[in-house]
Amino acid sequence: LCFHEFSHALVAYYGGDHTVKDKGYLTFNPLKYAHPFFSLLLPVLFLLMGRVALPGGAVYIRTDLLRSRFWRSATSLAGPLSNALLAILLAIPFLTGYIDPFDRSEFAYSLAVLVNVQVMAFVINMLPIPPLDGYGWLAPWLPKKVEEFAKKIAPFTIVIFFLAFVNYPALSKPLLKVINEGTKALEVDLFQVQVGWSAFQRAFWSLLR
């Protein structure tokens, strides 16, 4: 979360919005980005119920201060690209062979899930749906009327997308295939991912007993 939002803020800062520094966004302090419901409760519930890695925080960028449409697009792209970079960094033990597909340790399972989450965050964030970053980087180049309409529906589209993702395989299967292929491309075994997810869910629910 911090890496993703920090990346947005850093690019915005160089693009002309220096207010991000005053707001404390140029740090890795999660309290600067956190919202009790949207940053903590909702993302955890999505992970537990549907294994969907949705964005959990937000930085408020003064887009009117950014110097051009290019900087607006770059600011939006910075977040998901940071997820892609983090996925690669986390996958180094798999890419170098330090962790092989037959490793059945808790460390291997945990790291496999973290890589999968970052790949998922990148793929989902790049969907051209407001308010996701995949729409954000396109927005500066769209007609004003489209942008205004997108702002009105943005509060509802995340929930609608999640419900559709969980209930309609025609939507979820193609996305999951892309996410799984991206995870495998980083030499992460999907069995390790599956076991890691199951362990995460069991551990969470056991805490509530």
Salt bridges, closest charged atoms under 4 A:
ASP64 OD2 - ARG62 NH2 2.79
ASP133 OD2 - HIS4 NE2 3.17
ASP133 OD2 - HIS8 NE2 3.24
GLU147 OE2 - ARG72 NH2 2.53
GLU181 OE2 - LYS184 NZ 3.21
